[in-house]
Amino acid sequence: MAKEKGVLEKDAPTEPKFSIASLGAHCRELFGCSSVAFAGATLGMEGEYTVSEMRERIEAWSKKEAH
């Protein structure tokens, strides 16, 4: 039974990844933030991210203290 569970977890679909530009184009719908806030949260980032990963990044960024 343990092997079956391992197989199911391995075969479970993963969350799709999207480019930062694609996520930014839909930031209001996906994250409830403006394009300016999204740009600030993703400054210097490259690559592809899941919606969940980006949501965590934006939430962490929005909690930072301004300098």
N, C-alpha and C positions, 0 to 999 in steps of 0.2 A: 504494500500500500504506500509506503514511503516513496518508492520509485515513481508511482503514478502521480503523487502530489508534485514531485520534482519536475516531472514531464509537463504537467499542467502549468506550473509556474513558468517554466522555460518557454512554453509555447504561447503564453498569454501575450496578447498584442501590446506593444509599447505605445506610448503617447507619441504622436508625430512631432517632428521638429520643423521649425519654420525659420526663415531668415529674419533678421532684425527689421529689415525694411517691410516685410510682409506683416509682422506683428505690429509694427508702428502704424501701418496704414489702417489697422483696425483696433488701435489702442483704446479708444473710447468704449467700444462694444466689449472688448475682451477684459480690460483692466479698470475701466471707469476713470481713466486719467486723460489729461489733455496731451496733445502731441508734444508740447513743450516739456511737460513732466516726463514723458516717455523718453525724449531726447536726453534729458539730464540723467535719468536713471541708467541709460544704456551708453553713455559717453565712454568711448574707448573700447567698447565691446565688439567682438567679431564672432562670426560663426552662426550656428543655428541652435535654437532653443525650443523647448516645449512651452506650451502656455503656462503650465504650472511653474516651471523654472523661472520664467520671466515674471510671473506674478510675485513670486518670492523675492526676486531681485528688486522689483518696483516697491514692494512693501518695505523692504530693508532700507532702500534708498530714501524713501519718504520719511522714515523715522530718524534719519541722521540729523545732527544739529548743523545748522547753517553757520558758515564761518564768515 
